[in-house]
């Protein structure tokens, strides 16, 4: 098996793995890896439509990942994260061990 085939199988595996993701940030990170693998595979094998497709998807996944990360940081800035942590701490503190 050639290096190009290995890269193709790994990229295909990452593509399948994206369908198993339940949250957006891991999905986007896996999608970025999938796109990079498919770009490498496309260049090595001369399948340029795959390269073009993933050259478009790669920055799109990166942009959406940055936006998702900013959204999670905004939620924490509004103190929702600390309220959840405080309530868990209070429940644990009030339990009799």
C-alpha positions in Angstrom: 0.0 0.0 0.0 1.3 3.4 -0.9 1.5 6.5 1.2 -1.2 8.1 -0.8 -3.5 5.2 -0.1 -2.7 5.4 3.7 -3.5 9.1 3.6 -6.7 8.4 1.7 -7.9 5.8 4.2 -7.1 8.0 7.2 -8.9 10.9 5.6 -11.9 8.7 4.8 -11.9 7.5 8.4 -11.9 11.1 9.7 -14.8 11.8 7.3 -16.8 8.9 8.8 -15.9 10.0 12.3 -17.4 13.4 11.8 -20.8 11.8 11.5 -20.4 10.3 15.0 -19.7 13.6 16.6 -22.4 15.0 19.0 -21.1 18.5 19.6 -19.9 21.1 17.1 -16.4 21.9 18.2 -15.1 18.3 18.0 -17.0 17.9 14.7 -15.3 21.0 13.2 -11.8 19.9 14.4 -12.4 16.4 12.9 -13.7 18.1 9.7 -10.5 20.2 9.5 -8.4 17.0 9.8 -10.6 15.4 7.2 -10.1 18.3 4.8 -6.4 18.3 5.2 -6.2 14.6 4.6 -8.3 14.8 1.5 -6.3 17.7 0.1 -3.1 15.7 0.5 -4.7 12.6 -1.0 -6.1 14.6 -3.9 -2.7 16.2 -4.7 -0.9 12.9 -4.4 -3.3 11.0 -6.7 -4.2 13.9 -9.1 -7.9 14.0 -8.1 -8.2 17.7 -8.3 -12.0 18.0 -7.8 -11.4 16.6 -4.3 -8.7 19.2 -3.7 -10.9 22.0 -4.8 -13.8 20.8 -2.7 -11.7 20.5 0.5 -9.8 23.8 -0.2 -13.3 25.4 0.1 -14.4 23.3 3.1 -11.1 23.8 5.1 -11.4 27.5 5.8 -15.2 27.2 6.3 -14.7 24.6 9.0 -12.0 26.8 10.6 -14.2 29.9 10.6 -17.1 28.0 12.1 -14.8 26.5 14.8 -13.6 30.0 15.7 -17.2 31.2 15.9 -18.2 28.2 18.1 -15.3 28.8 20.4 -16.2 32.5 20.7 -19.8 31.5 21.6 -18.7 29.2 24.4 -16.4 31.9 25.8 -19.2 34.5 25.7 -21.4 32.1 27.7 -18.7 31.8 30.3 -18.2 35.6 30.4 -21.9 36.0 31.3 -21.2 33.9 34.4 -23.4 30.9 33.3 -20.4 28.6 33.7 -19.5 29.8 37.2 -23.2 29.5 38.3 -23.2 25.9 37.3 -19.9 25.3 39.0 -21.2 27.1 42.2 -24.4 25.0 42.3 -22.5 21.8 41.9 -20.1 22.9 44.7 -23.0 23.8 47.0 -24.7 20.5 46.5 -21.5 18.6 47.2 -20.7 20.7 50.2 -24.2 20.1 51.7 -24.1 16.3 51.4 -23.4 14.2 54.4 -20.6 11.8 53.7 
